[in-house]
Amino acid sequence: MEQPIEEPVWVRTLIGWHVVFWSLLLVSAVASFLSNLSAGRRGAYLGVLVLLAVLYHLLAIPAMESRRRLPSHLYRLLVMLCVATAVGLFPQSIFLLFIIAPQIWLLSESLLDGVLFSLLLLLAVGTAQLWAAGWGMEALREILPWILISLVVTTLLGVWIEKVIEQSEQRADLIEQLRTTRDELAEAHHTAGVMAERERMAREIHDTLAQGMTSIVMLSQTAAVELSRGAVDPAAARLAAIEDTARENLAEARALVSAFTPVALSGATLAEVLRRQGERFAAETGVDVQVSLDMADDEVAALPQGQQVVLLRAAQESLANVRKHAGATQVQIRLGLSADGVAIEITDDGSGFTPSAEPSGYGLAAMRGRVEESGGTVSVDSAPGRGTRVQVLIPATGQEDC
């Protein structure tokens, strides 16, 4: 799992500072043995180097990691005294400034803070050099220009370090913001995907299982009435229809678990399925259902699977609404091609309704959602007392998967 980048740049690169610091201390110690220092001075010099190492370990490292004010200020003051003492004992150790000067700026909290501590460091080291040279004016004239040049160079170096740290902090903040935004977008997309999948499942269940259960209930009620009247043969036919519907519902349920392609379309063309749906609806309700095709069977079979699913579900939902609300005696289902794509039209002569006040429920809303996902449109033309016409148009460039 990707770990967030939370540490500032100086924390992530501390190992480089450590390596340079310890290397310079080691070089300084070796140089003291190669010089003509007396044993006493060499011992004092090595003691100063050890003190520098202890201060770096106890104060500098925690201050670099947290930039806390007290360890930072204390370390810089003590390290100035140590470096000045080291230079006074062994003037050639002036090269320690190469690592101490950047540390001064690395631990500074502002430009003014860095300039002041750099000036103090150079004054301390310059004083140590003067002491080592015997406090002469000649030595002062030689050391003063070097102090001024060093101040300018360290100031420029410090400004550059401050800019690097500032830009790194800004970049880290930006990366964190981008990461947060990415996580929020991923969560939003995940939530939207879950909701879309739930909506799709709800439509599939409504268009298949719920309608099948409605047919079973109505057939059962009709069979009960016929049995009470002693009509055994018609009741037996209803029971057989109930069994067929239940088997199809079971197959649809299994298909929903494994895929979303209707079972009816897995072994037949859309035209054949529509004819079977019409025949079953007529047998169950007594309504005259006519299915007509304004296109060849091979053209119907050539339609993308996604379009066939949308058209079949639209026909099923329309027949379900006729069963529940219309009280119709005739229904016509017409499937055909147009200049804009493929269309299915379901017309009934039922009671009708006012389209601006569509019947409450999930059916028409689910149909519209499914069709619109495929890039199509749903048109409902109805009025009280003159039936209903539902037209679904799927463009020729409709999505393959719905």
Summary of the structure (lengths in Angstrom):
residues: 402
radius of gyration: 43.9
end to end distance: 34.0
largest distance: 135.0
contacts: 1220
relative contact order: 0.06
helix: 73%
strand: 9%
